[in-house]
Each structure stands twice: as structure tokens, then as C-alpha cells.
Amino acid sequence: MTDRGRPAGRRGSAWRTIAAGAGFLAAFVVAPLFGAVFVLGAVAGFVADGYRSHQDDEFRAVATATTGTVDEVDVRHFTDGLGPGRTECVPQVTGMANGRPHTWDSVDHAACGDVYEVGRQLQILYDPDDVDHAVLADREAPGVRSRATGVHVQVLLVGVALAAVGAGCWTWLVRSNRRLQRKREQA
């Protein structure tokens, strides 16, 4: 049946029905679901950052400082199967650890773009009990654990907004059904 054969009030109702269904799905299902996921993700991010920060502070409390020299910058290219992959420039730093020369492969502080130059002096913090466990002393260095509070706050705000939209829609639906039920009871 074409639109010409339908009554004037019913023309295009299939598209309106599809649009209404998509709107219902977005407002009543997707928004609350994604809102809850975003809120939980932000909370997990805050917890993980707090744990990493605590772990980093504990390490820095027992670590010993030394000065090391960048001997080489090892350029490593990784392919993840899909896409172009990634390149890491890992500084190889040599310094004294527990009175003996030691070389650290600073994978956690990989950075390309002339961040590390051969011959550059770096402050290294290492665990005297496990000299391979080392970090750069400069908290501003690439790879040094830092809090991503701004990102977590943004994710939390998006999650709260989506959850609020979903909660508002469900509240409206429940109130509409109650009003409809009261009218039926009064009639």
C-alpha cells in the first residue's frame, strides 16, 4: 500500500515509528547503559591512579639515586596486526648501581623525537635490592607515572550526563504510566 492510499493522519507513520523506536532505544537503553559504564570506568581509573601513585611513592622512598649516561637509543617498531603499529625509542642508560656499572633498558620511559640524545646525563632511581627495577628521577620525563585526573573527570561527567538522561526518561515513563493508570481508575 502506498502513502496515497492511506488516510492523511497515517501517512509516513512507518518512518515515525522507526524514529520513535530509535529514540526510545537511545534514551531508555543506550544512555543509562553507557552512563553506568563511563561512571564505573572513571571510578576504576581514579582507583588505579591512586594505586600507581602510592606504588611510585613507595618505590621512591626506598630507591637510591645515581647519574647515568645515555649510551644508545634503541628504536623498536611493533606491529599489532591491524594498523600501522607503533615505534618506541628506548634509552639504554649506563650508571653505577651498588658500586658496580649497570645498564638499564628504560622501556617505561620510551620516547622518540630527540628526547634522549646519546651522551645525555639522566638521574636514575633504582632499588638497591633489585637494580633492574629503575625509573627516571625527573617526574616530568616521558613515561613517568602521572595522574590522568582530567581525563577521568571528563569521563565521569559524560557518564553522569548520560545516566541522568536515562534516569530522566525512565522517571518520565513511570510517571506517565501512573497518570494513565489513575485516569483509567477514575473512569
C-alpha positions as CSV (number, residue, x, y, z in Angstrom):
1,M,0.0,0.0,0.0
2,T,1.4,3.4,-0.9
3,D,1.1,6.6,1.1
4,R,-1.6,7.9,-1.3
5,G,-4.0,5.1,-0.3
6,R,-3.6,5.8,3.5
7,P,-5.6,8.3,5.4
8,A,-3.9,11.7,5.9
9,G,-3.1,11.1,9.6
10,R,-1.4,7.8,8.9
11,R,1.0,8.8,6.0
12,G,4.6,8.4,6.8
13,S,3.9,6.6,10.1
14,A,6.4,3.8,9.4
15,W,9.2,6.4,9.5
16,R,7.8,8.0,12.6
17,T,7.6,4.6,14.2
18,I,11.2,3.8,13.3
19,A,12.4,7.2,14.6
20,A,10.4,6.8,17.8
21,G,11.9,3.3,18.3
22,A,15.4,4.6,17.8
23,G,14.7,7.5,20.2
24,F,13.3,5.1,22.8
25,L,16.3,2.8,22.4
26,A,18.8,5.7,22.7
27,A,17.1,7.4,25.7
28,F,15.9,4.4,27.7
29,V,18.6,1.8,27.0
30,V,21.8,3.2,25.5
31,A,22.1,6.3,27.6
32,P,21.8,4.6,31.0
33,L,23.9,1.7,29.9
34,F,26.8,3.8,28.6
35,G,26.4,6.2,31.5
36,A,26.9,3.4,34.0
37,V,29.9,2.1,32.0
38,F,31.5,5.5,31.9
39,V,31.0,6.2,35.6
40,L,32.4,2.8,36.5
41,G,35.3,3.3,34.2
42,A,36.1,6.7,35.7
43,V,35.9,5.3,39.3
44,A,38.3,2.4,38.2
45,G,40.6,5.0,36.7
46,F,40.7,7.0,39.9
47,V,41.5,3.9,41.9
48,A,44.2,2.7,39.5
49,D,45.9,6.1,39.5
50,G,45.8,6.2,43.3
51,Y,47.4,2.7,43.5
52,R,50.1,3.5,40.9
53,S,50.8,6.8,42.7
54,H,51.1,5.0,46.0
55,Q,53.3,2.3,44.4
56,D,55.5,5.0,42.8
57,D,55.9,6.9,46.1
58,E,56.8,3.7,48.0
59,F,59.5,2.9,45.4
60,R,60.9,6.5,45.5
61,A,61.1,6.2,49.3
62,V,63.5,3.2,49.3
63,A,65.2,3.9,46.0
64,T,68.8,5.1,45.6
65,A,69.7,7.9,43.2
66,T,72.5,7.7,40.6
67,T,73.5,9.6,37.5
68,G,73.6,7.6,34.2
69,T,74.6,8.4,30.7
70,V,72.5,7.5,27.6
71,D,74.7,5.1,25.6
72,E,72.3,4.3,22.9
73,V,68.7,4.9,21.9
74,D,67.2,1.6,20.7
75,V,64.4,2.2,18.1
76,R,61.9,-0.6,18.2
77,H,58.9,-1.0,15.9
78,F,55.9,-3.1,16.9
79,T,53.1,-4.2,14.7
80,D,49.8,-5.1,16.4
81,G,48.4,-7.0,13.4
82,L,45.9,-4.3,12.4
83,G,47.0,-0.8,11.6
84,P,50.5,0.8,11.3
85,G,51.8,-0.3,14.7
86,R,53.9,1.9,16.9
87,T,57.6,2.9,17.3
88,E,59.4,3.2,20.7
89,C,62.7,4.9,21.2
90,V,64.1,3.2,24.3
91,P,67.1,4.8,26.0
92,Q,69.9,2.5,27.2
93,V,71.4,4.2,30.3
94,T,74.6,3.1,32.0
95,G,75.4,4.2,35.5
96,M,76.7,2.9,38.9
97,A,74.4,0.6,40.9
98,N,75.6,-0.7,44.3
99,G,79.2,0.3,43.4
100,R,79.2,-1.6,40.0
101,P,78.5,-0.4,36.5
102,H,75.0,-1.3,35.3
103,T,73.0,-0.7,32.1
104,W,69.2,-0.1,32.3
105,D,66.9,-0.7,29.4
106,S,64.4,2.2,30.2
107,V,61.4,0.7,28.4
108,D,58.9,2.6,30.7
109,H,60.4,5.9,29.6
110,A,60.4,5.3,25.8
111,A,60.1,8.5,23.8
112,C,61.0,9.4,20.2
113,G,61.8,12.8,18.6
114,D,65.2,13.6,20.1
115,V,64.0,13.4,23.7
116,Y,67.0,11.3,24.6
117,E,70.4,12.1,23.0
118,V,73.5,9.8,23.2
119,G,75.7,11.2,26.0
120,R,72.9,12.9,27.9
121,Q,73.1,12.7,31.7
122,L,70.0,11.4,33.5
123,Q,69.1,10.9,37.1
124,I,68.1,7.3,37.8
125,L,66.4,5.9,40.9
126,Y,66.9,2.2,41.4
127,D,66.0,-0.3,44.0
128,P,69.2,-1.4,45.8
129,D,67.7,-4.9,46.3
130,D,66.7,-5.2,42.6
131,V,69.0,-3.0,40.5
132,D,67.0,-3.7,37.3
133,H,63.9,-2.0,38.8
134,A,64.7,1.6,38.0
135,V,62.9,4.8,37.0
136,L,64.0,8.3,35.9
137,A,64.1,10.6,38.8
138,D,62.6,13.5,36.9
139,R,58.8,13.3,37.3
140,E,58.4,15.3,34.0
141,A,60.3,12.7,32.0
142,P,58.3,10.7,29.4
143,G,56.7,7.6,30.8
144,V,56.9,8.7,34.4
145,R,53.7,7.8,36.1
146,S,51.4,10.7,36.3
147,R,47.8,11.1,37.2
148,A,45.3,11.3,34.5
149,T,42.7,13.1,36.7
150,G,41.5,15.4,34.0
151,V,40.6,12.5,31.7
152,H,38.9,10.6,34.5
153,V,36.8,13.7,35.4
154,Q,35.7,14.2,31.8
155,V,34.7,10.5,31.5
156,L,32.9,10.8,34.8
157,L,31.0,13.9,33.7
158,V,29.9,12.3,30.4
159,G,28.8,9.2,32.3
160,V,26.8,11.2,34.8
161,A,25.2,13.2,32.0
162,L,24.2,10.0,30.1
163,A,22.9,8.4,33.3
164,A,20.9,11.5,34.1
165,V,19.3,11.5,30.7
166,G,18.4,7.8,31.1
167,A,17.1,8.3,34.6
168,G,15.0,11.3,33.5
169,C,13.5,9.3,30.7
170,W,12.6,6.4,32.9
171,T,11.2,8.7,35.5
172,W,9.0,10.4,32.9
173,L,7.8,6.9,31.6
174,V,6.9,5.7,35.1
175,R,5.0,9.0,35.9
176,S,3.2,8.9,32.6
177,N,2.1,5.3,33.3
178,R,0.9,6.2,36.8
179,R,-1.1,9.1,35.4
180,L,-2.6,6.9,32.8
181,Q,-3.5,4.3,35.3
182,R,-5.2,6.9,37.6
183,K,-7.3,8.2,34.7
184,R,-8.4,4.6,33.9
185,E,-9.3,4.0,37.6
186,Q,-11.3,7.2,37.7
187,A,-13.2,6.5,34.6
